[in-house]
Amino acid sequence: MKKQLLSSVILCALLFSAPSSYGTEKLNLPQMGEPADLVMSPRDEKRIGRDYMRQIRQYLDLVTDTEVNTYIQDLGERLVGTRTDVSASDFTFFVVDNPEINAFALPGGFIGINSGLITSANNESELASVMAHEAAHVLQRHIARLHAAQGNQGYKTAATIIAAILLSQQSAEAGQAALLTGLAASRQSAINFTRTHEYEADRIGIQLLSDAGYNPRGMVDFFEVLRRQVALNTTEQLEFLRTHPLTINRISEARNNSSRLANPVGIQNTSDFQLHQMKLKVLESNNPNSLLKALANGHISNSESARLYGQILILLDTGNPKASLPLSEQLTALRPDNATALLLSAKVAFANGDSARAETILGSILDIYPGNYAAIEQYTEMLIRQRRGDRAERVIQNYIRSANPPSPHVYRKYAQVLKLKGRTTASHEAMADYFFRLHDPKEAVAQLKQALKGAARGSNEESRITARIQQSKNRSFGAY
């Protein structure tokens, strides 16, 4: 784990955001009224959330795998995309590298999912149910309502909860202490109000699941996963349950709501979930050889494609690409149209010296999915290794023009390509674009200042960079 989060920073945090009155007719939820709107504007919530994300990127271990993060973002947008009152692209879903079962929401639509939650879920509907629950906290503006109803005491309760959530990513004991200490000092009505939020988030989450085409029983099924985990962990309560208390009444209400909306043909599982869950298991494994043997013997996962996927990843990571070739052929035969499986087959081809086949596969993926940044990243990385800078630059430029919006990470990769081509000033500008899109203006301006050092005196390049530095001082970063 990285450095401890500063307590003073954590206690300044707020939770949840984004106005909404959706679902009031279907599940009898309250309308969002004027008091919550007056407490803090959605723009303020977004700004606070962005400030907090900068701290998270600095102090928490995040999963950096592009495919995993793209999968989680796409799943989150599918859930939120059923709404007509918000834009799904305003939400950011990210994965924390932590084996504990946990998830949390921050102001402005930033939602963190622990890797341990993904690997513990039995299917995609269970994972989606937790993500829908966290999104519901955001959509219902729970922290604004808490603050509006109880003033400064509501703010303190919210700060206590977010402190406990984020401290628990570093230490379960520290998180528990922060939660118990803070809540003990809060009024009982404040605690009850946050419990009410949990019920409401369940109801909204179940509706989101149903509207996105999932069987909403996934939420009830995940509650059963939590109950089993509690039974197995008799000496320590699950961190998720410290901020999401699970009661018999809550389970019963969720079961009743899901039964009313349940679609017997709703999505329960997908191959994408199985493959990305397997990738996380491989990434977290302390004994890859043991895991490889277990996968080969069929002892892990009931999905043949997931077992093949895991074996291929381990063989590549342990320097045995040749052995992965036949397995890759089997996986492609099982999942011929799955972009995740195809990306791995391209990686296998390149690792075995067949760059032409790798390029053909990557090109075919981009023909079908031009906005697939994972394919762009892998293709560009291959071109960089081959020192084909011009081709890499064209691939990235085509992606930036076609994606809406492009991944912020493409600008970091673009900076790498430009540096390869000897265009140092342009490389720093690309890195500035990267930091602007991560809402980190301080680092962005630092990159622009580095770019300015390489610009010729009196040139258009110098004028443009100088203007960008000046504009950044008063710029609203919401445009990024």
C-alpha positions as CSV (number, residue, x, y, z in Angstrom):
1,M,0.0,0.0,0.0
2,K,1.1,3.6,-0.6
3,K,1.5,6.3,1.9
4,Q,-1.2,6.7,4.6
5,L,-4.0,9.2,3.6
6,L,-3.7,12.4,5.6
7,S,-6.5,12.5,8.2
8,S,-7.1,16.2,7.7
9,V,-7.6,15.6,3.9
10,I,-10.0,12.7,4.5
11,L,-12.1,14.5,7.0
12,C,-12.7,17.4,4.5
13,A,-14.3,14.9,2.1
14,L,-18.0,14.8,1.1
15,L,-19.9,11.9,-0.3
16,F,-22.1,11.4,-3.3
17,S,-23.7,13.9,-5.8
18,A,-25.8,14.5,-9.0
19,P,-29.4,15.6,-8.7
20,S,-32.3,13.2,-9.5
21,S,-35.9,12.5,-8.9
22,Y,-36.0,9.4,-11.0
23,G,-37.8,6.3,-9.7
24,T,-40.4,8.1,-7.6
25,E,-43.3,6.6,-9.5
26,K,-41.9,3.1,-9.7
27,L,-40.6,2.6,-6.2
28,N,-42.2,5.5,-4.2
29,L,-39.0,7.4,-3.6
30,P,-38.9,11.0,-2.4
31,Q,-38.6,14.0,-4.8
32,M,-35.4,16.0,-4.5
33,G,-36.4,19.4,-3.3
34,E,-35.0,22.8,-2.9
35,P,-33.1,22.4,0.5
36,A,-30.7,19.9,-1.0
37,D,-30.1,22.0,-4.0
38,L,-29.3,25.0,-1.8
39,V,-26.7,23.2,0.3
40,M,-24.2,22.7,-2.6
41,S,-24.5,22.9,-6.3
42,P,-23.7,20.0,-8.6
43,R,-20.8,22.0,-9.9
44,D,-19.4,22.2,-6.3
45,E,-19.9,18.5,-5.8
46,K,-18.0,17.8,-9.0
47,R,-15.2,20.1,-7.9
48,I,-14.9,18.4,-4.5
49,G,-15.0,15.0,-6.1
50,R,-12.2,15.9,-8.5
51,D,-10.1,17.2,-5.7
52,Y,-10.6,14.0,-3.8
53,M,-9.7,11.9,-6.8
54,R,-6.4,13.6,-7.0
55,Q,-5.7,12.4,-3.4
56,I,-6.9,8.9,-4.2
57,R,-4.6,8.6,-7.2
58,Q,-1.7,9.8,-5.0
59,Y,-2.3,7.7,-1.9
60,L,-4.3,4.6,-2.9
61,D,-3.2,1.6,-5.0
62,L,-5.4,1.6,-8.0
63,V,-5.7,-1.2,-10.6
64,T,-4.0,0.3,-13.7
65,D,-4.9,-2.5,-16.2
66,T,-6.7,-0.7,-19.1
67,E,-9.0,-3.6,-20.0
68,V,-10.3,-4.0,-16.4
69,N,-10.9,-0.3,-16.0
70,T,-12.6,-0.1,-19.4
71,Y,-14.9,-3.0,-18.5
72,I,-15.9,-1.5,-15.1
73,Q,-16.5,2.0,-16.7
74,D,-18.6,0.4,-19.5
75,L,-20.6,-1.6,-17.0
76,G,-21.2,1.5,-14.8
77,E,-22.3,3.6,-17.8
78,R,-24.7,0.8,-18.9
79,L,-26.4,1.0,-15.5
80,V,-26.5,4.8,-15.3
81,G,-27.2,5.1,-19.0
82,T,-30.8,4.0,-18.4
83,R,-31.5,7.4,-16.9
84,T,-32.6,10.4,-18.9
85,D,-31.8,13.0,-16.3
86,V,-28.0,12.5,-16.1
87,S,-25.2,11.8,-18.5
88,A,-23.5,8.4,-18.0
89,S,-20.2,9.9,-19.1
90,D,-20.3,12.2,-16.0
91,F,-19.6,9.1,-13.8
92,T,-16.2,7.7,-13.3
93,F,-15.9,4.1,-12.1
94,F,-12.4,2.9,-11.0
95,V,-10.9,-0.2,-9.4
96,V,-8.9,-0.1,-6.1
97,D,-6.3,-2.8,-5.8
98,N,-7.5,-4.2,-2.5
99,P,-8.7,-7.8,-1.7
100,E,-11.3,-6.7,0.7
101,I,-15.0,-6.7,-0.4
102,N,-15.8,-3.0,-0.5
103,A,-17.1,-0.2,-2.7
104,F,-17.7,3.6,-2.2
105,A,-18.9,6.7,-3.8
106,L,-17.5,10.2,-3.8
107,P,-19.0,13.6,-4.7
108,G,-19.4,14.2,-8.4
109,G,-20.0,10.6,-9.5
110,F,-16.6,9.0,-8.7
111,I,-17.3,5.4,-7.7
112,G,-14.6,3.0,-6.4
113,I,-14.8,-0.8,-6.6
114,N,-12.3,-2.9,-4.7
115,S,-10.8,-5.7,-6.8
116,G,-11.8,-8.1,-4.0
117,L,-15.4,-7.4,-4.6
118,I,-15.1,-8.3,-8.3
119,T,-13.2,-11.5,-7.6
120,S,-15.8,-12.5,-4.9
121,A,-18.9,-12.0,-7.0
122,N,-20.4,-15.1,-8.5
123,N,-21.6,-13.4,-11.7
124,E,-22.0,-10.0,-13.4
125,S,-25.4,-9.2,-11.9
126,E,-24.0,-9.4,-8.4
127,L,-21.2,-7.0,-9.3
128,A,-23.6,-4.7,-11.1
129,S,-25.9,-4.7,-8.1
130,V,-23.2,-3.1,-5.9
131,M,-22.2,-0.6,-8.6
132,A,-25.9,0.3,-9.0
133,H,-26.3,0.8,-5.3
134,E,-23.3,3.2,-5.2
135,A,-24.6,5.0,-8.3
136,A,-27.9,5.4,-6.5
137,H,-26.3,7.2,-3.6
138,V,-24.9,9.7,-6.2
139,L,-28.2,10.0,-8.1
140,Q,-30.2,10.7,-5.0
141,R,-27.8,13.3,-3.6
142,H,-27.7,11.7,-0.3
143,I,-24.9,13.8,1.3
144,A,-26.6,17.0,0.2
145,R,-29.9,15.8,1.7
146,L,-28.1,14.8,4.9
147,H,-26.4,18.2,5.2
148,A,-29.7,20.0,4.3
149,A,-31.6,18.1,6.9
150,Q,-29.1,18.3,9.8
151,G,-26.8,21.1,9.0
152,N,-23.2,20.9,10.2
153,Q,-23.9,17.6,12.1
154,G,-24.8,16.0,8.8
155,Y,-21.6,17.2,7.3
156,K,-19.6,15.7,10.2
157,T,-21.4,12.4,9.8
158,A,-20.6,12.3,6.1
159,A,-17.0,13.2,6.7
160,T,-16.8,10.4,9.3
161,I,-18.2,7.8,6.9
162,I,-15.8,8.8,4.0
163,A,-12.9,8.8,6.4
164,A,-13.7,5.3,7.5
165,I,-14.2,4.1,3.9
166,L,-10.9,5.5,2.7
167,L,-8.8,4.7,5.8
168,S,-10.1,1.1,5.5
169,Q,-8.4,0.8,2.2
170,Q,-5.1,1.2,4.1
171,S,-6.1,-0.5,7.4
172,A,-9.3,-2.2,8.4
173,E,-8.6,-1.4,12.0
174,A,-8.1,2.3,11.3
175,G,-11.3,2.4,9.3
176,Q,-13.3,0.8,12.0
177,A,-11.9,3.2,14.6
178,A,-12.7,6.2,12.5
179,L,-16.2,5.1,11.9
180,L,-17.0,4.1,15.5
181,T,-15.4,7.2,17.0
182,G,-17.2,9.6,14.6
183,L,-20.6,7.9,14.8
184,A,-20.5,7.7,18.5
185,A,-20.2,11.5,18.6
186,S,-23.1,11.9,16.1
187,R,-26.8,12.2,16.9
188,Q,-28.8,9.0,16.6
189,S,-31.0,10.7,14.0
190,A,-28.0,11.3,11.7
191,I,-27.1,7.6,11.9
192,N,-30.7,6.6,11.1
193,F,-30.8,9.0,8.2
194,T,-27.8,7.3,6.6
195,R,-29.5,3.9,7.2
196,T,-32.5,5.3,5.3
197,H,-30.2,6.1,2.5
198,E,-29.1,2.5,2.3
199,Y,-32.6,1.3,1.8
200,E,-33.3,4.0,-0.8
201,A,-30.0,3.1,-2.6
202,D,-31.1,-0.5,-2.7
203,R,-34.5,0.4,-4.2
204,I,-32.9,2.7,-6.8
205,G,-30.2,0.2,-7.5
206,I,-32.7,-2.6,-8.1
207,Q,-34.5,-0.3,-10.6
208,L,-31.2,0.5,-12.4
209,L,-30.4,-3.2,-12.6
210,S,-33.8,-4.0,-14.1
211,D,-33.8,-1.1,-16.6
212,A,-30.3,-2.1,-17.7
213,G,-31.5,-5.6,-18.6
214,Y,-30.2,-7.5,-15.5
215,N,-32.2,-9.7,-13.3
216,P,-32.4,-7.5,-10.2
217,R,-32.2,-10.6,-7.9
218,G,-28.4,-10.0,-8.3
219,M,-28.6,-7.6,-5.3
220,V,-30.3,-10.2,-3.1
221,D,-27.8,-12.9,-4.3
222,F,-24.9,-10.6,-3.4
223,F,-26.4,-10.1,0.1
224,E,-26.1,-13.8,0.5
225,V,-22.5,-13.7,-0.6
226,L,-21.9,-11.1,2.2
227,R,-23.7,-13.3,4.8
228,R,-21.5,-16.3,3.9
229,Q,-18.4,-14.1,4.1
230,V,-19.5,-12.9,7.6
231,A,-20.0,-16.6,8.7
232,L,-16.4,-17.3,7.5
233,N,-14.9,-14.2,9.2
234,T,-16.1,-14.6,12.7
235,T,-13.3,-12.5,14.2
236,E,-13.6,-9.5,11.9
237,Q,-16.6,-7.7,10.3
238,L,-16.4,-7.1,6.5
239,E,-15.4,-3.5,5.8
240,F,-18.3,-3.1,3.4
241,L,-20.8,-3.8,6.1
242,R,-19.4,-1.1,8.4
243,T,-20.7,1.5,6.1
244,H,-23.5,-0.6,4.4
245,P,-25.1,-2.3,7.4
246,L,-26.9,-5.5,6.4
247,T,-30.1,-6.3,8.3
248,I,-32.8,-8.9,8.0
249,N,-35.3,-6.1,7.1
250,R,-33.0,-4.7,4.5
251,I,-32.6,-8.1,2.8
252,S,-36.3,-8.7,3.0
253,E,-37.2,-5.4,1.4
254,A,-34.6,-5.9,-1.4
255,R,-36.1,-9.4,-2.0
256,N,-39.6,-8.0,-2.3
257,N,-38.5,-5.1,-4.6
258,S,-36.5,-7.4,-6.8
259,S,-39.4,-9.9,-7.1
260,R,-41.7,-7.2,-8.4
261,L,-39.2,-6.2,-11.1
262,A,-37.4,-9.5,-11.8
263,N,-37.0,-10.5,-15.4
264,P,-36.4,-14.2,-15.7
265,V,-34.4,-13.7,-18.9
266,G,-32.4,-10.8,-17.5
267,I,-28.6,-10.9,-17.7
268,Q,-27.1,-13.0,-15.0
269,N,-23.6,-13.4,-16.3
270,T,-21.3,-12.5,-19.3
271,S,-18.1,-13.8,-20.7
272,D,-16.6,-10.3,-20.3
273,F,-17.2,-10.5,-16.5
274,Q,-15.6,-14.0,-16.3
275,L,-12.5,-13.0,-18.3
276,H,-11.9,-9.8,-16.4
277,Q,-12.5,-11.4,-13.0
278,M,-10.0,-14.1,-14.0
279,K,-7.5,-11.4,-15.0
280,L,-7.8,-9.9,-11.5
281,K,-7.3,-13.3,-9.9
282,V,-4.1,-13.7,-11.9
283,L,-2.9,-10.2,-11.0
284,E,-3.5,-10.8,-7.3
285,S,-2.0,-14.3,-7.2
286,N,1.1,-14.8,-5.0
287,N,1.7,-18.2,-6.6
288,P,1.1,-18.2,-10.3
289,N,2.5,-21.7,-10.9
290,S,0.0,-23.1,-8.4
291,L,-2.8,-21.1,-10.0
292,L,-1.7,-22.3,-13.4
293,K,-2.0,-26.0,-12.3
294,A,-5.4,-25.4,-10.7
295,L,-6.7,-23.8,-13.9
296,A,-5.3,-26.6,-16.1
297,N,-7.0,-29.2,-13.8
298,G,-10.3,-27.3,-13.9
299,H,-10.4,-26.6,-10.2
300,I,-11.0,-22.8,-10.6
301,S,-14.0,-21.3,-12.4
302,N,-16.8,-23.1,-14.2
303,S,-16.0,-21.2,-17.4
304,E,-13.7,-22.9,-19.8
305,S,-12.9,-19.7,-21.6
306,A,-12.0,-18.0,-18.3
307,R,-9.7,-20.9,-17.4
308,L,-8.0,-20.7,-20.8
309,Y,-7.7,-16.9,-20.4
310,G,-6.0,-17.3,-17.0
311,Q,-3.6,-19.9,-18.2
312,I,-2.5,-17.8,-21.2
313,L,-2.0,-14.7,-18.9
314,I,0.2,-16.7,-16.6
315,L,2.3,-18.3,-19.3
316,L,2.9,-14.9,-20.9
317,D,3.8,-13.3,-17.5
318,T,6.2,-16.2,-16.7
319,G,8.0,-16.1,-20.0
320,N,6.5,-19.1,-21.8
321,P,4.7,-17.6,-24.8
322,K,5.1,-20.7,-27.0
323,A,3.1,-22.8,-24.6
324,S,0.3,-20.2,-24.8
325,L,-0.2,-20.6,-28.6
326,P,-2.5,-23.7,-28.6
327,L,-4.5,-22.3,-25.6
328,S,-4.9,-19.1,-27.5
329,E,-6.3,-20.9,-30.5
330,Q,-8.8,-22.7,-28.2
331,L,-9.9,-19.5,-26.6
332,T,-10.4,-17.8,-29.9
333,A,-12.5,-20.7,-31.1
334,L,-14.7,-20.4,-28.0
335,R,-15.0,-16.6,-28.1
336,P,-14.4,-15.6,-31.8
337,D,-16.2,-12.2,-31.4
338,N,-15.0,-11.3,-27.9
339,A,-12.7,-8.3,-28.0
340,T,-11.0,-9.2,-24.7
341,A,-10.2,-12.7,-26.0
342,L,-9.0,-11.3,-29.3
343,L,-6.8,-8.7,-27.6
344,L,-5.1,-11.5,-25.7
345,S,-4.6,-13.5,-28.9
346,A,-2.9,-10.5,-30.5
347,K,-0.6,-10.3,-27.4
348,V,0.2,-14.0,-27.8
349,A,1.0,-13.6,-31.5
350,F,3.3,-10.6,-30.8
351,A,5.1,-12.4,-28.0
352,N,5.8,-15.3,-30.4
353,G,7.3,-13.0,-33.0
354,D,4.3,-12.9,-35.3
355,S,3.8,-9.1,-35.4
356,A,1.9,-9.2,-38.7
357,R,-0.8,-11.5,-37.2
358,A,-0.9,-9.3,-34.1
359,E,-1.4,-6.2,-36.2
360,T,-4.1,-7.9,-38.3
361,I,-6.0,-8.9,-35.1
362,L,-5.7,-5.4,-33.6
363,G,-6.8,-3.8,-36.9
364,S,-9.9,-6.1,-37.0
365,I,-10.9,-5.1,-33.5
366,L,-10.6,-1.4,-34.2
367,D,-12.6,-1.9,-37.4
368,I,-15.5,-3.1,-35.3
369,Y,-14.8,-1.1,-32.1
370,P,-12.9,2.1,-33.1
371,G,-13.4,3.5,-29.6
372,N,-11.8,0.6,-27.9
373,Y,-8.9,2.2,-26.0
374,A,-7.5,-1.1,-24.8
375,A,-6.9,-2.0,-28.4
376,I,-5.4,1.4,-29.2
377,E,-3.0,1.1,-26.2
378,Q,-1.9,-2.4,-27.1
379,Y,-1.5,-1.5,-30.8
380,T,0.5,1.7,-30.0
381,E,2.7,-0.1,-27.5
382,M,3.6,-2.7,-30.2
383,L,4.4,0.1,-32.7
384,I,6.5,1.9,-30.1
385,R,8.5,-1.3,-29.5
386,Q,9.0,-1.6,-33.3
387,R,10.0,2.2,-33.3
388,R,7.2,2.9,-35.8
389,G,6.5,6.3,-34.5
390,D,4.7,7.7,-37.5
391,R,2.2,4.8,-37.6
392,A,1.6,5.0,-33.9
393,E,0.9,8.7,-34.1
394,R,-1.7,8.2,-36.9
395,V,-3.4,5.4,-34.8
396,I,-3.7,7.7,-31.8
397,Q,-4.9,10.7,-33.8
398,N,-7.6,8.6,-35.5
399,Y,-8.7,7.4,-32.1
400,I,-8.8,10.9,-30.6
401,R,-10.9,12.1,-33.6
402,S,-13.4,9.2,-33.4
403,A,-13.8,8.6,-29.7
404,N,-16.4,10.5,-27.7
405,P,-14.8,11.2,-25.4
406,P,-11.3,9.8,-25.8
407,S,-9.7,8.1,-22.7
408,P,-7.6,10.6,-20.8
409,H,-4.8,8.0,-20.9
410,V,-4.4,8.2,-24.6
411,Y,-2.6,11.6,-24.1
412,R,0.0,9.9,-21.9
413,K,0.6,7.3,-24.6
414,Y,0.6,10.1,-27.2
415,A,3.3,11.9,-25.2
416,Q,5.4,8.6,-25.3
417,V,5.0,8.5,-29.1
418,L,6.0,12.1,-29.5
419,K,9.1,11.6,-27.3
420,L,10.1,8.6,-29.4
421,K,9.9,10.9,-32.5
422,G,12.1,13.5,-30.8
423,R,9.3,16.1,-30.4
424,T,10.0,16.9,-26.7
425,T,8.0,20.1,-26.5
426,A,4.9,18.5,-28.1
427,S,5.4,15.5,-25.7
428,H,5.1,17.8,-22.7
429,E,2.0,19.4,-24.2
430,A,0.4,16.0,-24.6
431,M,1.2,15.2,-20.9
432,A,-0.4,18.6,-20.0
433,D,-3.6,17.4,-21.8
434,Y,-3.4,14.2,-19.9
435,F,-3.3,16.0,-16.5
436,F,-6.0,18.5,-17.5
437,R,-8.3,15.6,-18.3
438,L,-7.5,14.1,-14.9
439,H,-8.5,17.4,-13.4
440,D,-5.0,18.1,-12.1
441,P,-4.2,21.6,-13.3
442,K,-1.1,22.0,-11.1
443,E,0.6,19.1,-12.9
444,A,-0.7,20.2,-16.2
445,V,0.8,23.7,-15.9
446,A,4.1,22.1,-14.8
447,Q,4.1,20.2,-18.0
448,L,3.3,23.3,-20.1
449,K,6.2,25.1,-18.4
450,Q,8.5,22.3,-19.4
451,A,7.1,22.5,-22.9
452,L,7.7,26.3,-23.0
453,K,11.4,25.8,-22.3
454,G,11.8,23.9,-25.6
455,A,9.8,26.4,-27.7
456,A,11.7,28.8,-30.0
457,R,11.6,32.4,-28.9
458,G,9.0,34.4,-30.7
459,S,7.5,31.3,-32.3
460,N,3.8,30.5,-32.7
461,E,4.5,27.5,-30.4
462,E,5.8,29.7,-27.7
463,S,2.7,32.0,-28.0
464,R,0.3,29.1,-27.9
465,I,1.9,27.5,-24.8
466,T,2.1,30.8,-23.0
467,A,-1.6,31.4,-23.7
468,R,-2.5,28.0,-22.3
469,I,-0.6,28.6,-19.1
470,Q,-2.4,32.0,-18.7
471,Q,-5.8,30.5,-19.5
472,S,-5.3,27.7,-17.0
473,K,-5.2,30.1,-14.1
474,N,-8.9,31.0,-14.5
475,R,-10.1,28.1,-16.5
476,S,-13.1,26.0,-15.5
477,F,-11.8,22.4,-15.8
478,G,-15.3,21.1,-16.2
479,A,-14.7,21.3,-19.9
480,Y,-12.2,18.5,-19.6
